[in-house]
Amino acid sequence: MLTFTEAQVLAWISPLLWPFLRILALFSALPVMGQRNVPMRLRVALAFLIALCSQATLPAMPVIALDSAAAVLAVVQQVLIGVSLGFAVRIVFAAVEFAGEIVGLQMGLNFAGFFNPMTGGEATAVSRFFGVAVSWLFIVIGGHLMLIAAVVQSFQTFPVTSEPFAFLRAVQPQVWGAEVFRLGLWIALPLIAMLLFVNLVLGVISRVAQQMNIFAIGFPITVSVGLIGVLLTLPMMQVPFTMALEQMLAHFQ
């Protein structure tokens, strides 16, 4: 008859339990995997698969009794780190969508809003287009592989302990919100300059030829120039998106 002690069971499940919790929390906050149309069973299965496949590179996990207060604090630490990692990626996505908001405002298309399932609120046409484009770009450039490497490396940087708030003091994710505005303005700056020049030209035309109805021709010209600018600058979005993603993931490596 086979018998197992509690220490043996904990030693068997600890190498899988803590990575599984951290990766599952990451998938719950990730922009692409965190959508409502992604089944929970798929997230759980992927988290377990990644935790199982990464056992060769993970450090030794501490054996913590599951009925102790230290286990509760360790679970809180895994959830905080996983959610913060997903929040870092979501900030990059939000910055690109913020750039679309600015461009749509300059083009005059911000009145065309509809429901965004990723954020659960209203989104404009240009912002939603940038969000879909950057979601495809995230997969094409191997962002999911970078994310898996970052969450595996995070166990070296932030090992499993019973001090969950030491991670918050070291990383300080509350200051990452400024990256939304910085990166968003960086991406939208060429289009803002282009549309500003078009508006200046239309202002000069309205002063020179006052009999011309500038409102009748201004909106089609602004929208046309904005769409052409989006078409020209869309292939160059990979560089700032990749740089911002690597910069945010570097906090966990």
C-alpha positions as CSV (number, residue, x, y, z in Angstrom):
1,M,0.0,0.0,0.0
2,L,1.4,3.3,-1.0
3,T,1.4,6.1,1.5
4,F,2.3,9.7,1.2
5,T,3.2,12.3,3.8
6,E,2.0,15.9,3.6
7,A,5.6,17.1,3.1
8,Q,6.0,14.8,0.1
9,V,2.7,16.0,-1.5
10,L,3.8,19.7,-0.9
11,A,7.2,19.0,-2.5
12,W,5.5,17.5,-5.6
13,I,2.9,20.3,-6.2
14,S,4.9,23.3,-5.1
15,P,7.0,23.5,-8.4
16,L,3.8,23.6,-10.4
17,L,1.4,25.5,-8.1
18,W,3.2,28.9,-7.8
19,P,4.1,29.3,-11.5
20,F,0.6,28.2,-12.4
21,L,-1.0,30.9,-10.2
22,R,1.3,33.6,-11.5
23,I,0.8,32.7,-15.2
24,L,-3.0,32.4,-14.7
25,A,-3.1,35.9,-13.1
26,L,-1.1,37.1,-16.1
27,F,-3.6,35.7,-18.6
28,S,-6.5,37.2,-16.6
29,A,-5.1,40.7,-17.1
30,L,-3.5,40.3,-20.6
31,P,-5.2,42.4,-23.3
32,V,-5.5,39.6,-25.9
33,M,-6.1,36.6,-23.6
34,G,-8.1,38.6,-21.0
35,Q,-11.0,39.3,-23.2
36,R,-14.4,38.0,-22.3
37,N,-14.7,35.8,-25.4
38,V,-11.7,33.7,-24.4
39,P,-12.9,30.7,-22.3
40,M,-11.6,30.3,-18.8
41,R,-10.8,26.7,-19.5
42,L,-8.4,27.8,-22.2
43,R,-6.6,30.2,-19.9
44,V,-6.3,27.5,-17.2
45,A,-5.0,24.9,-19.7
46,L,-2.4,27.3,-21.2
47,A,-1.3,28.5,-17.8
48,F,-0.8,24.8,-16.6
49,L,1.0,24.0,-19.9
50,I,3.4,26.9,-19.6
51,A,4.1,26.2,-15.9
52,L,4.8,22.5,-16.8
53,C,7.0,23.2,-19.8
54,S,9.1,25.9,-17.9
55,Q,10.1,23.6,-15.0
56,A,13.6,23.1,-16.4
57,T,14.4,26.8,-16.2
58,L,12.6,27.7,-13.0
59,P,14.5,28.0,-9.7
60,A,13.6,25.7,-6.8
61,M,10.3,26.6,-5.3
62,P,9.9,26.9,-1.5
63,V,7.7,24.3,0.2
64,I,5.0,26.3,2.1
65,A,2.1,24.6,4.0
66,L,-1.1,25.5,2.2
67,D,-3.0,25.9,5.4
68,S,-0.7,28.6,6.8
69,A,-0.7,32.4,6.6
70,A,2.5,32.3,4.6
71,A,0.7,30.4,1.8
72,V,-1.9,33.1,1.6
73,L,0.7,35.8,1.3
74,A,2.5,33.8,-1.3
75,V,-0.7,33.5,-3.3
76,V,-1.2,37.2,-3.0
77,Q,2.3,37.8,-4.3
78,Q,1.8,35.6,-7.4
79,V,-1.5,37.3,-8.2
80,L,0.1,40.8,-7.8
81,I,3.1,39.9,-10.0
82,G,1.0,38.3,-12.7
83,V,-1.6,41.1,-12.8
84,S,1.2,43.7,-12.8
85,L,2.8,42.0,-15.8
86,G,-0.5,41.9,-17.7
87,F,-1.0,45.5,-16.7
88,A,2.4,46.5,-18.1
89,V,1.4,45.0,-21.5
90,R,-2.0,46.6,-21.3
91,I,-0.4,50.0,-20.8
92,V,1.4,49.6,-24.1
93,F,-1.9,48.7,-25.8
94,A,-3.6,51.6,-24.1
95,A,-0.9,54.0,-25.3
96,V,-1.5,53.0,-29.0
97,E,-5.3,53.3,-28.6
98,F,-4.7,56.8,-27.0
99,A,-2.7,57.7,-30.1
100,G,-5.7,56.7,-32.1
101,E,-8.0,58.9,-30.0
102,I,-5.7,61.9,-30.6
103,V,-5.6,61.2,-34.3
104,G,-9.3,60.7,-34.5
105,L,-9.9,64.0,-32.7
106,Q,-7.7,65.8,-35.2
107,M,-9.4,64.1,-38.1
108,G,-12.9,64.9,-36.8
109,L,-13.9,61.2,-36.5
110,N,-14.3,61.0,-32.8
111,F,-18.0,61.3,-33.0
112,A,-18.1,57.8,-34.5
113,G,-17.9,55.7,-31.3
114,F,-18.9,52.2,-30.5
115,F,-18.5,49.5,-27.9
116,N,-15.0,48.2,-27.2
117,P,-15.1,44.6,-25.7
118,M,-11.5,44.9,-24.5
119,T,-12.2,47.9,-22.2
120,G,-15.9,47.5,-21.7
121,G,-16.5,51.1,-22.8
122,E,-16.9,53.4,-25.8
123,A,-14.1,53.5,-28.4
124,T,-13.7,55.6,-31.5
125,A,-13.1,54.3,-35.0
126,V,-9.4,55.2,-35.3
127,S,-8.6,54.1,-31.7
128,R,-10.3,50.7,-32.3
129,F,-8.5,50.3,-35.6
130,F,-5.2,50.9,-33.9
131,G,-6.1,48.5,-31.1
132,V,-6.9,45.7,-33.6
133,A,-3.8,46.4,-35.6
134,V,-1.5,46.3,-32.6
135,S,-3.2,43.1,-31.4
136,W,-2.1,41.4,-34.6
137,L,1.3,43.1,-34.4
138,F,1.7,41.6,-30.9
139,I,1.4,38.1,-32.2
140,V,3.4,38.7,-35.4
141,I,6.5,40.1,-33.6
142,G,6.4,37.3,-31.1
143,G,5.2,39.3,-28.2
144,H,3.5,36.3,-26.6
145,L,7.0,34.6,-26.6
146,M,8.5,37.7,-25.0
147,L,5.8,37.6,-22.4
148,I,6.3,34.0,-21.6
149,A,10.1,34.6,-21.2
150,A,9.4,37.6,-19.0
151,V,7.1,35.7,-16.6
152,V,9.6,32.8,-16.4
153,Q,12.4,35.2,-15.8
154,S,10.3,37.0,-13.1
155,F,10.8,33.9,-10.8
156,Q,14.6,34.7,-10.8
157,T,14.0,38.4,-10.1
158,F,11.0,38.0,-7.7
159,P,11.2,34.6,-6.2
160,V,8.2,33.1,-4.3
161,T,8.2,34.5,-0.8
162,S,5.6,35.4,1.9
163,E,6.3,39.2,1.4
164,P,3.9,40.3,-1.5
165,F,4.4,44.0,-1.1
166,A,8.2,43.9,-1.5
167,F,7.4,43.5,-5.3
168,L,5.3,46.7,-5.3
169,R,8.0,48.7,-3.5
170,A,10.7,47.5,-6.0
171,V,8.8,47.9,-9.2
172,Q,6.2,50.7,-8.3
173,P,3.6,50.0,-11.1
174,Q,1.6,53.0,-10.0
175,V,4.0,55.3,-11.9
176,W,3.6,53.4,-15.2
177,G,0.5,55.4,-16.2
178,A,2.7,58.2,-17.5
179,E,3.9,55.9,-20.3
180,V,0.4,55.9,-21.8
181,F,0.6,59.7,-22.6
182,R,4.3,59.6,-23.5
183,L,4.1,56.7,-25.9
184,G,0.7,57.8,-27.3
185,L,2.0,61.3,-28.2
186,W,5.1,59.8,-29.7
187,I,3.1,57.6,-32.0
188,A,0.5,60.3,-32.9
189,L,3.0,63.2,-33.3
190,P,3.6,62.7,-37.1
191,L,-0.1,62.7,-37.8
192,I,-0.8,65.6,-35.5
193,A,1.8,67.7,-37.3
194,M,0.4,66.7,-40.7
195,L,-3.2,67.5,-39.7
196,L,-2.1,70.8,-38.0
197,F,-0.4,71.8,-41.3
198,V,-3.6,71.0,-43.2
199,N,-5.7,73.1,-40.8
200,L,-3.3,76.0,-41.1
201,V,-3.6,75.8,-44.9
202,L,-7.4,75.7,-44.7
203,G,-7.3,78.7,-42.3
204,V,-5.2,80.7,-44.8
205,I,-7.6,79.7,-47.6
206,S,-10.6,80.8,-45.6
207,R,-8.9,84.3,-45.1
208,V,-7.8,84.6,-48.8
209,A,-11.0,83.3,-50.4
210,Q,-13.7,84.3,-48.0
211,Q,-16.5,83.4,-50.4
212,M,-15.4,79.7,-50.2
213,N,-17.4,77.6,-47.7
214,I,-14.4,76.2,-45.8
215,F,-16.7,74.0,-43.6
216,A,-17.9,72.1,-46.7
217,I,-14.5,71.3,-48.0
218,G,-12.5,71.2,-44.8
219,F,-14.0,68.0,-43.3
220,P,-13.4,65.8,-46.4
221,I,-9.9,67.2,-46.8
222,T,-9.0,66.6,-43.2
223,V,-10.4,63.1,-43.2
224,S,-8.7,62.2,-46.5
225,V,-5.3,63.5,-45.3
226,G,-5.7,61.7,-42.0
227,L,-6.6,58.4,-43.6
228,I,-3.6,58.7,-45.9
229,G,-1.4,59.6,-43.0
230,V,-2.6,56.5,-41.0
231,L,-1.9,54.4,-44.1
232,L,1.6,55.7,-44.4
233,T,2.6,55.6,-40.7
234,L,1.0,52.2,-39.8
235,P,4.0,50.2,-41.0
236,M,6.3,52.3,-38.8
237,M,4.3,51.4,-35.6
238,Q,6.3,48.3,-35.0
239,V,9.4,50.2,-33.8
240,P,7.8,52.2,-31.0
241,F,5.5,49.3,-30.0
242,T,8.4,46.9,-29.7
243,M,10.6,49.3,-27.8
244,A,7.8,50.1,-25.4
245,L,6.9,46.5,-24.8
246,E,10.6,45.5,-24.2
247,Q,10.9,48.5,-21.8
248,M,7.9,47.5,-19.8
249,L,8.8,43.8,-19.6
250,A,12.4,44.7,-18.5
251,H,10.9,45.5,-15.0
252,F,10.4,41.8,-14.5
253,Q,13.7,40.5,-15.9
